[in-house]
Amino acid sequence: MIDKHSGESHAGLIESKRRRYTGTVVNIYRAEEALMDPAGGPYTCICQEHGTICNFQTLWMARHHAVVASWCEPCSLEVWCQTDEEERND
């Protein structure tokens, strides 16, 4: 499949999502087709900016978590800092 954000072809790529708050791109793969370890689950999310990898048992969970920053520590910190700054400005 072709990554809609980079235009590159990736083995096992199911889809690519952009996080609303951080703007980072997360790709969802079929782990085995992408030659990744499927031990944590057959679907793998990769934060393209930070290289953080997280596996999920179902495609639904991978899609849900792709747009949530909590599994990528740098993205999570970025969201937390943005939220904290917005609260201070109110």
N, C-alpha and C positions, 0 to 999 in steps of 0.2 A: 504494500500500500504506500501511497505517497503522503508524506507529512504536509498538511495544508499550510503550516506556518513556515517551514524551511524549503519545501519543494523537493526534498530528498526522499528516496525510496528506502524503506526499512523492512527487513524480514520480520514477520509476525506482528507488525503494527496494526492495531485495530482502529484507533483514532487518536487525535491530538486535541487537547483542550487548553485554553488559556485561562488562568486564574484571574478573577475579576479584581481582587484587591492588590495583588502583587504584579500582575501582568506576565508572570512566568508561564512557560509552556510545559505541560505534562503530557507525555506520550503513554498510551496504554498498549501493552503488547501481550500476545500469547507467549508465555515464558519459553516453552520448549521450541517453538518456531523461531524465536529470536535468540536461541542458544543461551538462555538464561536459566538459572536454577529454579525449578518449579516447586521446591520443597515447601515454601511458605504459602503456595497457592498457584494455580495455573495462569493467573493474570497478574501482570507486573506493571506498575506505574513508575515512571522515571521523571523526576523534575529535571528538565533539560538545562536549567541554569546552574543548579547545585549538584547534580549527579546523584541525588538521593533516590534510592530504590526501595519500593515496598510491594510485597506480593499480597494478593487477595484471593479468596476462595471462589468468588463469583464475579462475573463481568459487571453485574449491577453494582457490587461493592466497589470495584475498581473505578467505575464511572463516577460514582458518588464521591469517592475520596479524591479523585483527580482534581476537583475544584476546591477541595478543603485543604488548607495549609498545614494542618496539625501533624502530619507524618513527615514533613520536611522541616527540620529544625530552623534553618535560615529563613525559610518563607514564613514559618510560624512566628518567629521573632519580628520579622518585618511587619506582619499584620498586627501583632501586639503593640509594637512601637507606634504605628499609625493610629490605632485605636486610642492609646494612651495620650497621644498628642492632640487628637480631636477632642477628647474629654477635657484636657487642660485649657483648650481654646474656647470652650463653651462657657 
